[in-house]
Amino acid sequence: MNVKFFVEGEEESGSPTIDAFLGEHAGRLACDLIVVSDTGMFAEDVPSLVTAMRGLVYFQVDLRTAPADLHSGSFGGAVPNAIAELVGLLSGLKDDAGRIAIPGWYDDVVELTAEERANFADLPFDPEQFKAMTGVGALPGEAGFSPLEQMSGRPTADVNGIWGGFTGVGTKTIIPATAHAKVSFRLVANQEPARLEPLFERWVRDRAPGHVEVSVRSYGGVKPALTPLDHPGNRAAADAVARAFGKRPLFTREGGSGPERALSDALGAACVYLGVMLPEDRIHAPNERLLLANYYRGVRAAAYAFEEFARPEVAAALHNPS
């Protein structure tokens, strides 16, 4: 077995140069399987393997109702308010069932399999404990799916920020002429950012009243990645984790995004995720941690994984996928 190491340092900023790099060096990185360790496990006593990463597409919406702000005493009651218009527009992003209300948004979604949903159901998740941990009072996600499925296996729409008008100290009685918002969507296989961008832009323009000017700016996106549960790489990795942790792992998905799909597309190989971070490890915080016990088990799992990948029947399946 040959092993190649690829260290990628731009993941936190969307990996803006990875496509060009892979286009130039794909031959040097050619492989039968990609092993990624930038993922975690559900809990210390619940080993699990990620099988998918969500994608992302990000926009800014700019809306204008007048050439300049107007005085609320002189004009209030007769002229439109840019912030109110934008809030009204974005309030229709989801329907009453929590589904994204943009026509065509779900056309390409790969639904969760029965085995995946069974794995999610077997994970020890307590909604009340989750609400206490996050400090929220409700979990108003998409109807028909558990919170775990909503957070990693389903598309999402979020308003990340909104601004306009007067926000300084004191008072200023204006009717704002402009309002702005940042809006992001998490994507699941097989949703493609390039196909979804015009759907959102059209939805905004169709919903905007005729008396406002509205524009949509796209900041690009990241494609989602999925390796089916029955892929030989996933089954071999599960055997390795079972050897290292003394317990069969469950399969789950990651709600965040990364460059895995770019790697798979360029190299023609599937990704297997072999990470051991825990939800309470405070990822990205100044006091981020990694439990030593998990670290050592992860080292053993990685070693066992390469043994499993090298088994003749597994190596043959990886080299000649059906």
C-alpha positions as CSV (number, residue, x, y, z in Angstrom):
1,M,0.0,0.0,0.0
2,N,1.2,3.5,-0.9
3,V,0.2,6.4,1.3
4,K,0.3,10.1,0.3
5,F,-0.1,12.9,2.7
6,F,-1.9,16.1,1.6
7,V,-1.9,19.0,4.2
8,E,-4.5,21.7,3.4
9,G,-4.4,24.9,5.4
10,E,-7.3,26.9,3.9
11,E,-10.3,24.9,5.1
12,E,-11.4,27.6,7.5
13,S,-11.7,30.2,4.7
14,G,-13.4,28.0,2.2
15,S,-10.4,26.5,0.5
16,P,-10.3,29.1,-2.3
17,T,-7.3,27.8,-4.1
18,I,-7.8,24.0,-3.8
19,D,-9.6,23.5,-7.1
20,A,-6.7,25.2,-9.0
21,F,-4.1,23.2,-7.1
22,L,-5.9,19.9,-7.6
23,G,-6.3,20.7,-11.3
24,E,-2.5,21.1,-11.6
25,H,-1.4,18.3,-9.3
26,A,-4.2,15.6,-9.4
27,G,-1.8,13.2,-11.0
28,R,0.6,13.3,-8.1
29,L,-2.2,12.7,-5.6
30,A,-3.9,9.9,-7.6
31,C,-5.3,7.3,-5.1
32,D,-8.0,4.7,-4.5
33,L,-9.3,6.2,-1.3
34,I,-9.1,9.6,0.6
35,V,-8.9,9.4,4.4
36,V,-9.8,12.6,6.2
37,S,-9.4,13.1,10.0
38,D,-11.0,16.6,10.3
39,T,-14.2,15.1,11.9
40,G,-15.4,13.9,15.2
41,M,-17.3,11.3,17.1
42,F,-20.7,11.6,18.8
43,A,-19.5,10.9,22.3
44,E,-16.5,9.4,24.1
45,D,-18.4,6.1,24.8
46,V,-20.2,6.2,21.4
47,P,-17.7,5.7,18.6
48,S,-19.1,6.9,15.3
49,L,-18.0,7.5,11.7
50,V,-19.0,10.5,9.6
51,T,-20.1,9.6,6.1
52,A,-21.0,13.0,4.7
53,M,-20.2,16.7,4.8
54,R,-22.8,19.4,4.0
55,G,-22.1,22.0,1.3
56,L,-22.6,25.7,1.6
57,V,-23.8,28.7,-0.5
58,Y,-23.6,32.2,0.8
59,F,-25.4,35.5,-0.3
60,Q,-25.8,39.1,0.5
61,V,-29.2,40.8,-0.2
62,D,-29.3,44.6,-0.6
63,L,-32.6,46.4,-0.8
64,R,-33.5,50.0,-1.4
65,T,-36.8,51.9,-1.1
66,A,-35.7,55.5,-1.6
67,P,-32.6,57.6,-2.7
68,A,-32.0,58.6,1.0
69,D,-33.4,58.1,4.5
70,L,-36.6,60.0,5.2
71,H,-37.9,61.7,8.3
72,S,-40.4,59.5,10.1
73,G,-42.4,62.6,11.3
74,S,-42.7,64.1,7.8
75,F,-43.1,60.9,5.8
76,G,-44.0,58.1,8.2
77,G,-47.1,56.2,7.4
78,A,-46.9,56.9,3.7
79,V,-43.5,55.6,2.5
80,P,-42.0,52.1,2.6
81,N,-39.4,51.1,5.2
82,A,-36.5,49.3,3.7
83,I,-35.8,47.2,6.9
84,A,-39.5,46.2,7.2
85,E,-39.5,45.2,3.5
86,L,-36.4,43.1,3.8
87,V,-37.6,41.4,7.0
88,G,-40.9,40.6,5.3
89,L,-39.2,39.2,2.3
90,L,-36.8,36.9,4.3
91,S,-39.6,35.8,6.6
92,G,-40.8,33.6,3.8
93,L,-37.6,31.6,3.5
94,K,-39.3,28.6,5.2
95,D,-42.8,27.3,5.2
96,D,-44.9,26.3,8.2
97,A,-43.3,22.8,8.2
98,G,-39.7,24.3,8.4
99,R,-38.9,23.5,4.8
100,I,-37.1,25.9,2.5
101,A,-39.8,27.6,0.4
102,I,-37.7,28.2,-2.7
103,P,-39.1,26.3,-5.7
104,G,-36.8,23.6,-6.9
105,W,-34.6,23.7,-3.8
106,Y,-35.1,20.0,-2.9
107,D,-35.1,18.6,-6.5
108,D,-31.6,17.0,-6.2
109,V,-31.6,16.1,-2.5
110,V,-30.4,12.6,-1.8
111,E,-32.7,11.4,1.0
112,L,-31.5,9.7,4.1
113,T,-31.5,5.9,3.8
114,A,-33.4,3.7,6.3
115,E,-30.0,2.5,7.7
116,E,-28.8,6.1,8.2
117,R,-32.0,7.0,10.0
118,A,-31.7,3.9,12.2
119,N,-28.1,5.0,13.1
120,F,-29.3,8.5,14.0
121,A,-32.1,7.0,16.1
122,D,-29.6,4.8,18.0
123,L,-27.4,7.8,19.0
124,P,-28.1,8.9,22.6
125,F,-29.5,12.3,22.0
126,D,-31.6,14.1,24.6
127,P,-33.5,17.1,23.2
128,E,-34.0,18.7,26.6
129,Q,-30.3,18.4,27.4
130,F,-29.5,19.8,24.0
131,K,-31.7,22.8,24.6
132,A,-30.0,23.4,28.0
133,M,-26.6,23.2,26.4
134,T,-27.3,25.6,23.6
135,G,-29.5,27.9,25.8
136,V,-32.4,27.9,23.4
137,G,-36.1,27.4,24.3
138,A,-37.3,25.4,21.3
139,L,-36.1,23.2,18.4
140,P,-38.2,24.4,15.5
141,G,-36.6,22.4,12.7
142,E,-38.0,20.7,9.6
143,A,-41.0,18.5,10.4
144,G,-40.6,14.8,10.1
145,F,-36.9,14.7,10.9
146,S,-35.1,14.5,14.3
147,P,-32.8,17.3,15.4
148,L,-29.7,15.2,14.6
149,E,-31.0,14.6,11.1
150,Q,-31.9,18.3,10.7
151,M,-28.4,19.4,11.8
152,S,-26.4,17.2,9.4
153,G,-28.6,15.4,6.9
154,R,-31.0,18.0,5.7
155,P,-30.7,21.4,3.8
156,T,-30.9,24.5,5.9
157,A,-31.5,28.3,5.4
158,D,-30.2,30.9,7.8
159,V,-30.2,34.7,8.0
160,N,-26.6,35.3,9.4
161,G,-26.9,39.0,9.8
162,I,-29.2,42.0,9.0
163,W,-28.5,45.7,9.2
164,G,-29.7,49.1,8.1
165,G,-31.1,52.4,9.4
166,F,-29.9,54.0,12.6
167,T,-28.2,51.8,15.2
168,G,-26.1,54.3,17.1
169,V,-26.4,55.7,20.6
170,G,-29.5,57.7,21.3
171,T,-32.3,58.3,18.8
172,K,-32.7,59.3,15.2
173,T,-36.2,59.2,13.8
174,I,-35.6,58.0,10.2
175,I,-37.3,55.7,7.8
176,P,-34.3,53.8,6.4
177,A,-33.9,53.8,2.7
178,T,-31.6,50.7,2.5
179,A,-31.3,47.4,4.3
180,H,-29.0,44.5,3.9
181,A,-28.7,40.8,5.0
182,K,-26.3,37.9,4.8
183,V,-28.0,34.6,4.0
184,S,-26.5,31.2,3.9
185,F,-27.7,27.7,3.0
186,R,-26.2,24.4,4.0
187,L,-26.5,21.8,1.3
188,V,-26.7,18.0,1.1
189,A,-25.8,15.6,-1.6
190,N,-26.5,16.1,-4.6
191,Q,-27.2,19.8,-4.3
192,E,-24.9,21.9,-6.4
193,P,-24.2,25.6,-5.5
194,A,-24.1,26.6,-9.2
195,R,-27.6,25.3,-9.7
196,L,-29.0,26.8,-6.5
197,E,-27.6,30.3,-6.8
198,P,-30.0,31.4,-9.6
199,L,-32.9,29.8,-7.7
200,F,-32.4,32.0,-4.7
201,E,-31.8,35.1,-6.8
202,R,-35.0,34.5,-8.7
203,W,-36.9,33.8,-5.5
204,V,-35.8,37.2,-4.0
205,R,-36.7,39.1,-7.2
206,D,-40.1,37.4,-7.5
207,R,-41.0,38.2,-3.9
208,A,-39.7,41.7,-3.8
209,P,-42.4,44.4,-4.3
210,G,-42.3,46.4,-7.4
211,H,-41.5,49.6,-5.5
212,V,-38.2,48.4,-4.2
213,E,-34.8,47.9,-5.8
214,V,-33.1,44.6,-4.8
215,S,-29.9,42.9,-5.7
216,V,-28.3,39.6,-4.7
217,R,-24.6,39.0,-4.4
218,S,-23.2,35.5,-4.3
219,Y,-20.1,34.7,-2.4
220,G,-19.8,31.3,-3.9
221,G,-20.2,27.9,-2.3
222,V,-18.8,24.6,-1.3
223,K,-20.2,21.3,-2.7
224,P,-21.5,18.7,-0.4
225,A,-19.8,15.3,-0.1
226,L,-21.3,11.8,0.6
227,T,-19.8,8.4,0.8
228,P,-22.6,5.7,1.1
229,L,-22.6,3.6,4.2
230,D,-22.0,0.4,2.2
231,H,-18.9,1.7,0.5
232,P,-16.0,-0.7,1.1
233,G,-13.9,2.1,2.6
234,N,-16.6,2.9,5.2
235,R,-17.1,-0.8,6.1
236,A,-13.3,-1.3,6.5
237,A,-13.0,1.9,8.6
238,A,-15.8,0.7,10.8
239,D,-14.0,-2.6,11.4
240,A,-10.9,-0.6,12.4
241,V,-12.7,1.6,14.8
242,A,-14.4,-1.4,16.4
243,R,-10.9,-3.0,17.0
244,A,-9.6,0.3,18.6
245,F,-12.6,1.2,20.7
246,G,-14.0,-2.3,21.5
247,K,-17.4,-1.3,20.2
248,R,-19.0,-1.2,16.7
249,P,-19.3,2.4,15.6
250,L,-22.5,4.1,14.4
251,F,-22.6,6.1,11.2
252,T,-23.5,9.8,11.3
253,R,-23.1,12.9,9.2
254,E,-21.2,16.2,9.7
255,G,-23.2,19.4,9.5
256,G,-20.3,21.6,8.5
257,S,-18.5,22.0,5.2
258,G,-15.0,21.3,3.9
259,P,-12.9,20.5,0.8
260,E,-13.7,16.8,0.6
261,R,-15.9,17.0,-2.4
262,A,-13.2,18.9,-4.3
263,L,-10.8,16.1,-3.5
264,S,-13.2,13.4,-4.6
265,D,-14.1,15.1,-7.8
266,A,-10.5,15.8,-8.8
267,L,-9.1,12.4,-7.7
268,G,-12.1,10.2,-8.6
269,A,-11.9,8.6,-5.1
270,A,-14.3,8.4,-2.2
271,C,-13.6,10.0,1.2
272,V,-13.6,8.1,4.5
273,Y,-13.7,10.2,7.7
274,L,-11.7,8.9,10.6
275,G,-11.7,11.7,13.3
276,V,-12.0,11.5,17.1
277,M,-12.9,15.0,18.2
278,L,-15.9,15.2,20.6
279,P,-18.7,17.8,20.7
280,E,-17.5,19.1,24.0
281,D,-13.9,19.6,22.8
282,R,-14.6,23.3,22.1
283,I,-13.5,23.2,18.5
284,H,-12.0,26.6,17.4
285,A,-12.1,28.0,20.9
286,P,-8.9,29.3,22.6
287,N,-9.0,26.3,25.0
288,E,-9.8,23.7,22.3
289,R,-8.8,20.2,23.5
290,L,-8.4,16.6,22.5
291,L,-8.8,13.9,25.1
292,L,-5.6,11.8,25.3
293,A,-7.6,8.6,25.6
294,N,-9.4,9.4,22.4
295,Y,-6.1,10.4,20.8
296,Y,-4.5,7.1,21.5
297,R,-7.6,5.2,20.4
298,G,-7.6,7.3,17.3
299,V,-4.0,6.4,16.5
300,R,-4.8,2.7,16.9
301,A,-7.9,3.1,14.7
302,A,-5.8,4.8,12.0
303,A,-3.3,2.0,12.1
304,Y,-6.0,-0.7,12.0
305,A,-7.7,1.2,9.2
306,F,-4.7,0.8,6.9
307,E,-4.5,-2.8,7.7
308,E,-8.2,-3.2,6.8
309,F,-7.8,-1.2,3.6
310,A,-4.9,-3.5,2.6
311,R,-6.9,-6.7,2.9
312,P,-7.0,-8.1,-0.7
313,E,-10.7,-8.1,-1.0
314,V,-11.0,-4.5,0.3
315,A,-8.1,-3.3,-1.8
316,A,-9.6,-4.8,-4.9
317,A,-13.0,-3.2,-4.2
318,L,-11.4,0.2,-3.7
319,H,-9.2,-0.1,-6.8
320,N,-12.1,-1.2,-9.0
321,P,-15.3,0.4,-7.6
322,S,-18.5,-0.7,-9.3
